[in-house]
Amino acid sequence: MKRLALLVLVALTAYTPAQVARWMELHQLDPATAQQVSDAYLAEKAAMTTGRPCPEWFDLALEVGWEPDQWPTMARVMHAESMCVEDAYNGSGATGLMQVMPAWADDCGGTASELFDAAFNLACALHVHDVSGWGAWSTY
């Protein structure tokens, strides 16, 4: 049971289901334990996303590096900025899910048009957050 508790802790601290599955495969966990860990992850995901906007972007946000404890704020900002629409665009130039300004795209290793891609937008938004904090979004 101690091992299961450790696995659940690992699974719930910013790892995507695919990463957890790969970790369990590498450690040759039995299917029953793997299922328990998977169920625990899905229960935690439900707790984190239920009643919050944009739940469809939760896994991708974790995959690009956002932390689970950032999700509640991120989901509210994303909803206020784009209504959870991947190809949202504002006349100011703000683009995508998190309405990242095009000037950030180069800083994030891409182009302004790539900000319409959800994964790139969320990754670039994480960079913006790391540099400027939540204050980078006027809706925060």
N, C-alpha and C positions, 0 to 999 in steps of 0.2 A: 504494500500500500504506500510505503514511503516513496518508492520509485514512481508510482503513478502520480503522487502529489507533485513530485519534481517535474514530471513530464507535463502535467497540466500547467504548472507555473511557466515552464518554457513555452508551451503552446499559446499562452495568453499574454505574453509580453512581446508584442510587436512582430510576431512571425506569422506569415500567411499560411493557410492550410497546406499549400504545396511544400513550403519549407518544413513544416512540421512533419508531413508525410515522408519527405526525404530523410529527415533526421531519424524518424522511427525506423525507416528502412535500413539506414546505416547501422543502427543499434540493434537490429534484428528483433524488434518487439513482436510479441505474439499478436494475432489479429484481435483478440478480445481487449487487450490493453490499448492497442491502436484505436479501436472503436470507442473506448471510454474517453481517450484523449480527444478524439474527433468530436464526440458528443459534448464534451466540456467546452471545447472551442466554440461550437455552434451555439451553445447556451450563452456563453459570454458575449458572442457577437450579437445575439438577439437582445440581450440586456443593454448592450451599448447602442444599438440602433433603433430599438422600439421607441416610438414616439418622437424620434428625431428625424429631421429631413434628410434626404439624399442617401438612404441606406444602401442603394445600389452601388455607391462608390466607396463603401467602407473597405472592402478587401483590396481594391486597387490603391487606396490611400496608404494602407499598411505596407503594401508591396513596394511602393516607391519611397518609403521611409518615415512616414508620419507615425507617431506613437499613439497607441490606443487612448491614452489620457488626453490627447489633443483633439480627438474626434468630436466631442460635444461642441466645442467652440468652432472647429473647422466646419462641421455640418451646418451650423447656424450661419456662418459667414458665406459658405458656398450657396446656401439657399437664398440668402439675401442678395448675393451678387449675381447669380445666374439662374435662380430657380432650378438648380441641378441640371441645367441644360449644357451639354458638352460644347456645342457650337455657338454659345451666347456671345454677342458682340455689342459693345457700347460705342457710341459716337466718339468718346474720348480715346478710343483705341483699346480699352480694356477688353480682354479676350478670354473665352473659355470658362470652365467651371468656377475657377477662383478669380476670374476677371483680372488676370495678370497683365500689366502694361507691357507693350511690345519691347520697350527698352530693356526689359529684363531678359528677354529671350537669348540674346547673345551671351549674357552672363551665365545663362543656364546651359550653354552649349548647343543652342539650336537657333531656329529662325522664328520670326513673328508668326508665320503661318502654322508652325508646329504647336503653337499655344492652343489650337483647336483640338489637338489630340489630348484626350483625357489624361493619359499617363504622363506625357510631357508637361501638361499644365499643372498637374498635382505635384510633380517633382520640382518644377520651377517655383511653384507657390511655396513649397517647403524651403527652398533656397531664399526666397523673399522673406519668409517668416524668420529664418535663421539670421538674416542680415538686419531686418527692420522690426521684427516682432509683429504682433497682431495689429499694431497701429498702422501698418501698411494698407489695411482695408478700412475704408471710411465707415463701413457698416458695423465694425467691431465696437 
